[in-house]
Amino acid sequence: MKEERTVSGEELEKIREFARKDVTADEIYTFPVILCDNDIDRDGEKFTKEALPELARLFVGKTGIFDHRISSKDQTARIYSAEVITDKSKTTADGEEYMYIRAMAYMLKNGKNKDLIDEIEAGIKKETSVNCSVKSIKCSVCGRDIRAEGCEHIKGRTYGGKICSHLLCEPFDAYEWSFVAVPAQKNAGVTKSFETGGANDGIADEIRRELSLETANIACELIPELSREITADICAALTLRKLKDLRDALTARHGKTHAPVSQLIPAQKAGKDRANYDEYKI
């Protein structure tokens, strides 16, 4: 077990801004969290380097929960400081200087949190994910606003030597950060983890292949004129969550379009016309 870090007087003052009493260093457990960075994540999106300083400001005071479950009973920690750090020893997937938000969070040392603190110290609980809002999402290739205009470029593909990603720009609100099993951002967490090519990437790839195949099959049945190549491009551009939503929507539409039709005589046709339908009775 690592030796627990000492809480400084300056840190205590920052923490006391969120507490209703003058908490002491003995009552508080603090730990560092990497919230997010400017690298391309598993969804093919990235925060711009200009967005990170504002995000760091917005996340101060925000609560930490589990799996983005919006419930007060899941509140377990709170961020009291955050800063943008530049790591000149590495670059992002699209060649930028690597930058990330390093935050400090605190929680109470009590019976409820004892097991969680032990898991953080042992490296069990360390992956995190953020929940925030941005004003625009732009294509890294053409610069168009994806939500307002859309574009023909596919995330993850290379155009003229440039990787296509969706740029998350102008953050205006931060809601919470969560401990999760598999974060969208590979480097987010209490400590750095999940390098490219890890086991979880393989699981996600397999899920994507299955969802894409199922979605393509339903889409081509609903719209015979739609080519497999087009459906493959559409599926490749979506996150796993959005791909599942598309599959579910197409499945629902397929159910309505291909609903079974009764071969029995409608009630209003019974009577003098019944003889005309006798041979079709079941």
C-alpha positions as CSV (number, residue, x, y, z in Angstrom):
1,M,0.0,0.0,0.0
2,K,1.3,3.4,-1.0
3,E,1.9,6.0,1.7
4,E,-1.1,8.4,1.8
5,R,-0.3,11.9,0.6
6,T,-0.3,14.9,3.0
7,V,-3.0,17.5,2.5
8,S,-1.5,21.0,2.6
9,G,-2.9,24.1,4.2
10,E,-3.6,25.7,0.8
11,E,-5.5,22.6,-0.3
12,L,-7.6,22.6,2.9
13,E,-8.6,26.2,2.2
14,K,-9.8,25.2,-1.2
15,I,-11.7,22.2,0.2
16,R,-13.3,24.3,2.9
17,E,-14.9,26.4,0.2
18,F,-17.3,23.4,-0.5
19,A,-17.7,22.2,3.1
20,R,-20.0,23.6,5.8
21,K,-17.5,23.0,8.5
22,D,-13.7,23.5,8.9
23,V,-12.7,20.0,7.9
24,T,-9.2,18.9,9.0
25,A,-6.5,17.0,7.2
26,D,-7.2,13.9,9.2
27,E,-10.8,13.8,8.0
28,I,-10.0,14.1,4.3
29,Y,-8.6,11.8,1.7
30,T,-7.4,13.4,-1.5
31,F,-6.3,11.9,-4.8
32,P,-5.4,13.1,-8.4
33,V,-7.7,12.5,-11.3
34,I,-7.0,12.8,-15.1
35,L,-10.3,14.0,-16.3
36,C,-9.8,14.3,-20.1
37,D,-7.2,15.3,-22.7
38,N,-6.9,16.5,-26.3
39,D,-6.2,13.1,-27.8
40,I,-8.7,11.2,-30.1
41,D,-10.9,9.0,-27.9
42,R,-12.6,5.6,-28.6
43,D,-15.6,7.4,-30.0
44,G,-13.5,9.3,-32.6
45,E,-13.9,12.6,-30.7
46,K,-11.4,14.9,-29.0
47,F,-11.5,18.1,-26.9
48,T,-9.6,20.9,-28.6
49,K,-6.6,22.3,-26.7
50,E,-8.5,25.6,-26.5
51,A,-11.4,23.8,-24.7
52,L,-9.3,22.3,-21.9
53,P,-8.6,25.5,-19.8
54,E,-12.3,26.3,-19.7
55,L,-13.2,22.7,-18.9
56,A,-10.7,22.7,-16.0
57,R,-12.4,25.8,-14.6
58,L,-15.9,24.3,-15.0
59,F,-15.1,21.0,-13.3
60,V,-13.9,22.6,-10.0
61,G,-16.5,21.9,-7.4
62,K,-18.2,19.1,-9.5
63,T,-19.1,15.8,-7.8
64,G,-17.7,12.4,-8.5
65,I,-20.2,9.5,-8.9
66,F,-20.3,6.0,-10.4
67,D,-21.2,5.1,-14.0
68,H,-22.9,8.5,-14.6
69,R,-25.8,7.4,-12.5
70,I,-27.4,10.8,-11.6
71,S,-28.3,10.1,-8.0
72,S,-27.3,11.8,-4.8
73,K,-26.7,8.5,-3.0
74,D,-23.8,7.8,-5.5
75,Q,-22.0,11.0,-4.7
76,T,-18.6,10.1,-3.3
77,A,-16.0,12.8,-4.0
78,R,-15.6,16.4,-5.2
79,I,-13.0,18.2,-7.2
80,Y,-11.4,21.2,-5.5
81,S,-8.7,22.2,-8.1
82,A,-7.9,21.5,-11.7
83,E,-5.2,22.5,-14.1
84,V,-4.1,21.9,-17.7
85,I,-0.8,20.1,-18.1
86,T,1.3,19.8,-21.2
87,D,3.3,16.6,-21.7
88,K,6.0,17.5,-24.3
89,S,7.2,13.9,-24.3
90,K,4.2,12.7,-26.3
91,T,1.8,13.7,-29.1
92,T,-1.8,12.9,-29.8
93,A,-3.0,10.5,-32.6
94,D,-3.3,13.5,-34.9
95,G,0.1,15.0,-34.1
96,E,-0.7,17.7,-31.6
97,E,1.3,18.3,-28.4
98,Y,-0.4,16.2,-25.7
99,M,-2.4,18.1,-23.0
100,Y,-4.6,16.9,-20.2
101,I,-6.6,18.1,-17.3
102,R,-5.3,17.0,-13.9
103,A,-7.7,17.5,-11.1
104,M,-7.6,17.0,-7.3
105,A,-10.6,15.4,-5.6
106,Y,-11.4,14.8,-2.0
107,M,-13.7,12.5,0.0
108,L,-14.3,11.9,3.7
109,K,-12.4,9.2,5.5
110,N,-15.3,7.3,7.0
111,G,-16.7,3.8,7.1
112,K,-18.7,4.3,4.0
113,N,-15.6,5.3,1.9
114,K,-13.0,3.0,3.4
115,D,-13.4,0.2,0.8
116,L,-13.3,2.8,-2.0
117,I,-10.2,4.5,-0.7
118,D,-8.5,1.0,-0.4
119,E,-9.5,0.3,-4.0
120,I,-8.1,3.6,-5.3
121,E,-4.8,3.1,-3.4
122,A,-4.5,-0.4,-4.8
123,G,-5.2,0.7,-8.4
124,I,-8.5,-1.1,-8.7
125,K,-10.7,2.0,-9.1
126,K,-8.9,4.4,-11.4
127,E,-10.7,4.8,-14.8
128,T,-13.0,7.9,-15.0
129,S,-15.2,9.6,-17.5
130,V,-16.7,13.1,-17.7
131,N,-20.1,14.5,-18.4
132,C,-20.2,18.0,-20.0
133,S,-21.7,20.1,-22.7
134,V,-20.1,21.9,-25.6
135,K,-21.5,24.6,-28.0
136,S,-20.2,22.9,-31.2
137,I,-18.8,19.7,-32.6
138,K,-16.7,20.3,-35.7
139,C,-15.2,18.0,-38.3
140,S,-11.4,18.1,-38.1
141,V,-11.1,17.8,-41.9
142,C,-13.5,20.4,-43.3
143,G,-14.3,22.4,-40.1
144,R,-18.1,22.1,-40.5
145,D,-20.3,22.0,-37.4
146,I,-21.5,18.4,-37.3
147,R,-24.8,19.1,-35.5
148,A,-25.7,22.1,-37.6
149,E,-24.5,21.1,-41.1
150,G,-23.1,17.6,-41.1
151,C,-20.4,16.5,-43.5
152,E,-19.3,13.5,-45.6
153,H,-16.2,12.7,-43.7
154,I,-16.0,9.5,-41.6
155,K,-14.4,9.5,-38.1
156,G,-11.2,7.4,-38.0
157,R,-10.5,7.7,-41.7
158,T,-7.6,9.6,-43.2
159,Y,-8.1,12.4,-45.8
160,G,-5.0,13.9,-47.3
161,G,-2.9,12.5,-44.5
162,K,-5.2,13.9,-41.8
163,I,-7.2,11.7,-39.4
164,C,-10.9,12.7,-39.3
165,S,-12.2,13.2,-35.8
166,H,-15.0,15.3,-34.2
167,L,-13.7,18.3,-32.3
168,L,-15.5,19.2,-29.1
169,C,-15.3,23.0,-28.9
170,E,-16.4,25.8,-26.6
171,P,-17.5,23.9,-23.4
172,F,-20.1,25.8,-21.5
173,D,-21.1,23.4,-18.7
174,A,-19.7,20.5,-16.7
175,Y,-22.1,18.1,-14.9
176,E,-20.1,15.4,-13.1
177,W,-17.3,12.9,-13.5
178,S,-17.6,9.2,-12.8
179,F,-15.7,6.1,-12.0
180,V,-16.3,3.8,-14.9
181,A,-15.0,0.4,-16.1
182,V,-14.1,1.5,-19.7
183,P,-13.7,5.3,-20.3
184,A,-14.1,6.8,-23.7
185,Q,-10.8,8.5,-23.3
186,K,-8.0,6.0,-22.9
187,N,-5.9,8.1,-20.5
188,A,-8.7,9.3,-18.2
189,G,-8.5,8.1,-14.7
190,V,-6.9,8.3,-11.2
191,T,-3.8,7.1,-12.9
192,K,-3.0,6.7,-16.6
193,S,-4.3,3.4,-18.1
194,F,-5.7,1.7,-21.1
195,E,-3.1,2.0,-23.9
196,T,-4.1,1.5,-27.5
197,G,-4.5,-2.1,-28.4
198,G,-5.6,-3.3,-25.0
199,A,-8.1,-6.1,-24.3
200,N,-11.1,-3.8,-24.0
201,D,-10.4,-2.4,-27.4
202,G,-10.9,-5.9,-28.8
203,I,-14.2,-6.3,-27.0
204,A,-15.5,-3.0,-28.3
205,D,-14.4,-3.8,-31.8
206,E,-16.3,-7.1,-31.7
207,I,-19.5,-5.4,-30.4
208,R,-19.2,-2.8,-33.1
209,R,-18.8,-5.5,-35.8
210,E,-21.9,-7.4,-34.6
211,L,-24.0,-4.2,-34.3
212,S,-22.9,-2.9,-37.8
213,L,-23.7,-6.2,-39.5
214,E,-27.2,-6.4,-37.8
215,T,-27.9,-2.7,-38.7
216,A,-26.8,-3.2,-42.3
217,N,-29.0,-6.3,-42.7
218,I,-32.1,-4.5,-41.5
219,A,-31.4,-1.3,-43.4
220,C,-30.9,-3.1,-46.7
221,E,-34.1,-5.0,-46.2
222,L,-36.0,-1.9,-45.5
223,I,-34.4,0.1,-48.3
224,P,-33.2,-2.4,-51.1
225,E,-31.7,0.5,-53.1
226,L,-29.3,1.2,-50.2
227,S,-25.8,-0.4,-50.9
228,R,-23.7,-2.2,-48.3
229,E,-21.0,0.3,-48.8
230,I,-23.2,3.2,-47.8
231,T,-24.5,1.4,-44.7
232,A,-20.9,0.5,-43.7
233,D,-19.9,4.2,-43.9
234,I,-22.9,5.2,-41.8
235,C,-22.1,2.6,-39.1
236,A,-18.4,3.5,-39.0
237,A,-19.3,7.2,-38.3
238,L,-21.4,6.4,-35.3
239,T,-20.4,5.8,-31.7
240,L,-21.4,2.4,-30.2
241,R,-24.3,4.1,-28.3
242,K,-25.6,5.8,-31.4
243,L,-25.1,2.7,-33.5
244,K,-27.2,0.7,-31.1
245,D,-29.9,3.5,-31.2
246,L,-30.0,3.3,-35.0
247,R,-30.2,-0.5,-34.9
248,D,-33.1,-0.3,-32.4
249,A,-34.9,2.4,-34.5
250,L,-34.6,0.3,-37.7
251,T,-35.8,-2.8,-35.9
252,A,-38.9,-1.0,-34.7
253,R,-39.6,0.3,-38.2
254,H,-39.0,-3.1,-39.7
255,G,-41.6,-4.5,-37.3
256,K,-44.2,-2.0,-38.4
257,T,-43.4,-2.3,-42.1
258,H,-43.4,-6.1,-42.1
259,A,-46.3,-6.7,-39.7
260,P,-48.2,-9.9,-40.5
261,V,-51.5,-9.4,-42.4
262,S,-54.5,-11.4,-41.5
263,Q,-56.0,-13.7,-44.1
264,L,-59.3,-14.0,-42.4
265,I,-62.4,-12.2,-43.7
266,P,-62.9,-8.7,-42.1
267,A,-66.1,-8.5,-40.1
268,Q,-67.6,-5.8,-42.4
269,K,-67.2,-8.1,-45.4
270,A,-69.2,-10.9,-43.9
271,G,-72.7,-11.4,-45.5
272,K,-73.5,-11.5,-49.1
273,D,-69.9,-11.4,-50.2
274,R,-68.8,-14.2,-47.9
275,A,-69.0,-16.8,-50.7
276,N,-66.3,-14.9,-52.7
277,Y,-63.8,-15.5,-49.9
278,D,-64.6,-19.1,-48.8
279,E,-61.6,-20.6,-50.5
280,Y,-59.2,-18.3,-48.5
281,K,-60.5,-19.2,-45.0
282,I,-58.0,-20.7,-42.6
